[in-house]
Amino acid sequence: MNDSNLIEIILHASPVVQAAMIILAVMSLASWSVALAKSAQIRKSKRIAKEFEETFLATQDLQTLYYQVEMTHEESQGLSHIFIEGFKEFENLKSRVYKMYRI
């Protein structure tokens, strides 16, 4: 079957079949655009996670890292967000233990 036969088949199909083919083509394009957008988003997230991991492993003082990450908190996601929330909880527990043994 060559391209002209395929075009002829589509042109001579009933309106319902033509509508179904158009819907399928549009949905196919939409799904490919979503897949490509998600792929780009995943690549970006992996890059950001790798950068944070390298910074985390190279840092000696976690409190300094916390303040650095906290300054850019609106951009934090993934590992940096987990670190921020975990460090807040650590500081909270540390202050409670300090108060408990200080009495």
C-alpha positions as CSV (number, residue, x, y, z in Angstrom):
1,M,0.0,0.0,0.0
2,N,1.5,3.4,-0.9
3,D,0.7,6.9,0.4
4,S,-1.8,7.8,-2.3
5,N,-3.9,4.7,-1.5
6,L,-3.9,5.6,2.2
7,I,-5.0,9.1,1.5
8,E,-7.7,7.8,-0.8
9,I,-8.9,5.4,1.8
10,I,-9.1,8.2,4.4
11,L,-10.9,10.6,1.9
12,H,-13.4,8.0,0.9
13,A,-14.2,6.8,4.5
14,S,-17.4,7.7,6.2
15,P,-17.5,11.0,8.3
16,V,-17.6,8.9,11.5
17,V,-14.4,7.1,10.6
18,Q,-12.8,10.4,9.5
19,A,-13.7,12.0,12.8
20,A,-12.4,9.0,14.7
21,M,-9.1,9.2,12.8
22,I,-8.8,13.0,13.5
23,I,-9.5,12.4,17.2
24,L,-6.9,9.6,17.3
25,A,-4.3,11.9,15.6
26,V,-5.0,14.8,17.9
27,M,-4.8,12.5,21.0
28,S,-1.6,11.0,19.7
29,L,0.0,14.4,19.4
30,A,-1.2,15.5,22.8
31,S,0.2,12.3,24.5
32,W,3.6,12.8,22.7
33,S,3.7,16.4,23.9
34,V,3.0,15.3,27.5
35,A,5.6,12.6,27.3
36,L,8.2,15.0,26.0
37,A,7.4,17.6,28.6
38,K,7.6,15.0,31.5
39,S,10.9,13.7,30.1
40,A,12.3,17.2,30.2
41,Q,11.0,17.7,33.7
42,I,12.5,14.5,34.9
43,R,15.9,15.4,33.4
44,K,15.8,18.8,35.1
45,S,14.9,17.2,38.5
46,K,17.7,14.6,38.2
47,R,20.2,17.4,37.4
48,I,19.0,19.5,40.4
49,A,19.1,16.4,42.7
50,K,22.6,15.6,41.6
51,E,23.8,19.2,42.2
52,F,22.3,19.2,45.7
53,E,23.8,15.8,46.5
54,E,27.2,17.0,45.5
55,T,26.8,20.1,47.6
56,F,25.5,18.1,50.6
57,L,28.4,15.6,50.5
58,A,31.0,18.4,50.2
59,T,29.5,20.4,53.1
60,Q,31.1,20.1,56.6
61,D,28.5,22.2,58.4
62,L,24.9,21.2,57.8
63,Q,23.6,24.4,59.5
64,T,25.4,26.5,56.9
65,L,23.9,24.3,54.1
66,Y,20.5,24.7,55.7
67,Y,20.7,28.5,55.6
68,Q,22.0,28.4,52.0
69,V,19.2,26.2,50.8
70,E,16.6,28.1,52.9
71,M,17.5,31.4,51.2
72,T,16.4,29.8,47.9
73,H,13.5,27.9,49.5
74,E,11.0,28.9,46.8
75,E,13.1,27.0,44.3
76,S,13.7,24.0,46.6
77,Q,12.3,20.7,45.4
78,G,13.1,17.0,45.8
79,L,16.2,16.3,47.9
80,S,16.7,20.0,49.0
81,H,13.1,20.2,50.2
82,I,13.5,16.9,52.1
83,F,16.7,18.2,53.7
84,I,15.1,21.5,54.7
85,E,12.1,19.8,56.4
86,G,14.3,17.1,58.0
87,F,16.7,19.7,59.4
88,K,13.8,21.8,60.8
89,E,12.6,18.7,62.6
90,F,16.1,17.9,63.8
91,E,16.5,21.4,65.2
92,N,13.1,21.1,66.9
93,L,13.9,17.8,68.5
94,K,17.3,19.1,69.6
95,S,15.8,22.1,71.3
96,R,13.2,19.9,73.1
97,V,15.9,17.6,74.3
98,Y,18.0,20.5,75.5
99,K,15.1,22.0,77.4
100,M,14.2,18.6,78.9
101,Y,17.7,18.1,80.3
102,R,18.3,21.7,81.2
103,I,15.6,21.5,83.9
